[in-house]
Amino acid sequence: MSKRANPTLIGAFIVGALALAVVAVLLLAGGTWFREPRQHVMYFEGAAQGLQTGAPVVFLGVKVGTVKGVQLGLDEQSRRFVVPVTIAVEPHSVRTRSGEQVDLRDRDTIRQLVDRGLRAQLRIQSLLTGQLYVDLDFHPDKPARFVAIDSEASEIPTIPTPAQELMKKLEEFPIEKFLADVSAVGESVNKILSAPEAQDFPRRLGATLKHLESLAAKLEVQGAPIMEEARGNLVEMRKALVGAQAAMARLEAAADRVGALASADSPMVRNLTRASEDLATAAQAVRSLAKEESPTIQSLNTVLSEISRAARALRFLAETLEQQPEAIVRGKRPAEGR
């Protein structure tokens, strides 16, 4: 008799299988079920071939969301077709230095970033497949152009790709005027080349070249003596420069010797200083002797007074001997009337 299956074991097995299936689905989904993505919209001009749903949204090189929808729309103001692209941004994708989380799903946060220059642009994800992705970056020099009519929509302005800007410049380039100018230039060149003067230009050019060759030959022949003379002059100038350098060296040496002699601690300066001090001392002594109250001057005055009296006495004696020669023998006679 076969053993009856246990219903409890069967139920537990089924519950475990279901739990494993749920965990596998959650792992494969990357945990997106527990996130709260919020959508933003952007409008791209031109073809968006290669941009597919699920393409990454990159902000400064870091993936912050995915593309949720790509549509075809019409700008009612410019009457041009645009490509509305809806993206979903993941939460907690940006952190500050202090660890605070910045929620890019918040419309006010996106508006503040747009005011600082946040713009969306299509970039090539793979050159082989041509797939595109949405790149968010700051371009404050690019004006923000909004397309959405609903003011409540969270719109991120877009800018064209470099290829689109180049194509736009090529479209605005006046190709017809450029071709007309090129044609006019070609006609002018053709007229110039068809003129008789232009036809005669090769002959004149050949004659000019011959004259130049003849002139070069004459210069080569006649220029040899001049070059020799110039070379001799250069040799003489070199010798003169050598002599001048030697003279300058001697002058520098003499200047050094003069500087050494004129220095404050040189023997000559010390001797001159000592001689000047001796002269100053002698001058001071002479000045002291020449003063009126000095003993020397007083003695000289006394001597001069004595000499003056002696001179008067001699003059009186001479007068007496002249009048009375016998006074030497007899003595001086008394004056008359005494």
Secondary structure, DSSP 4 states (H G I P E B T S, - for coil): -PPPPPHHHHHHHHHHHHHHHHHHHHHHTTTGGGS--EEEEEEEES--TT--TT-EEEETTEEEEEEEEE--EEETTTTEEEEEEEEEEPTT-EE-TTS-EE-TT-HHHHHHHHHTTEEEEEEES-TTT--EEEEEEE-TTSPP----S-TTS-B--B---HHHHHHHHHHHS-HHHHHHHHHHHHHHHHHHHHSHHHHTHHHHHHHHHHHHHHHHHHHHHHHHHHHHHHHHHHHHHHHHHHHHHHHHHHHHHHHHHHHHHHSTTSHHHHHHHHHHHHHHHHHHHHHHHTSTTSHHHHHHHHHHHHHHHHHHHHHHHHHHHHH-GGGGTT-PPPPTT-
